[in-house]
């Protein structure tokens, strides 16, 4: 990851998160303070959540070897979206099998269009921030057109399923570790997951220092997400900034 791309992502996420914090403070009837979901036997639910995670990894390995439906995310996005449902299916099955409500996956069922619309508006703001940091605001229209290209549909589905999966894991781990330690552990693991890619791309010490920024931003994001218990809005921001990795100005 180049420094300029990293800076664009960092400030894009930071602006998006701060803006959502302000919005939520102004609309407590949409995002009220609610108690965290509780489980009768929390350690058992943590165990099943990690079983589901292992299932996702296993199916993902099949996908990487071309053993799922014959599709690529760019060539056949609709078919590849089905692959993403298959990959993350263990977490969706977990909710049904354990008879857990959607609130345990941070999927509130009221005002969904408003929540998604808020995420879209924040995504456009985050993309404007990214464009300013990397290329100048003049690149924003072409960046938006790139992000919302139909060929990215499977990524659109994938990001939602990723966010749901993280929420499912977070809620269950928090039930045994508490919010503070869960945020720290998840943020550190998220940042550590980038180390192999950085090293393989010839990262230097300054690149690895970016991981501290990832941890800080991860804790900020998780703190806001667990306060709002809503991934609908975050889906839009996460997807938009993820797609910037494929953008080349002037291409």
Protein Blocks (a to p, Z undefined) as FASTA:
>chain_A
ZZklmmmmmmmmmmmmmmmmmmmmmmmmlmccddddddfblmlmmmmmmmmmmmmmmmmm
mmmnopaccddfklmmmlmmmmmmmmmmmmmmmmmmnopafklnopafehklmmmmmmmm
mmmmmmmmmmmmmnopklmmmmmmmmmgcklmmmmmmmmmmmmmmmmmmmmmmmmnojml
mmmmmmmmmmmmmmmmmmmnopafklmmmmmmmmmmmmmmmmmmmmnopaklmmmmmmmm
mmmmmpcghZZ
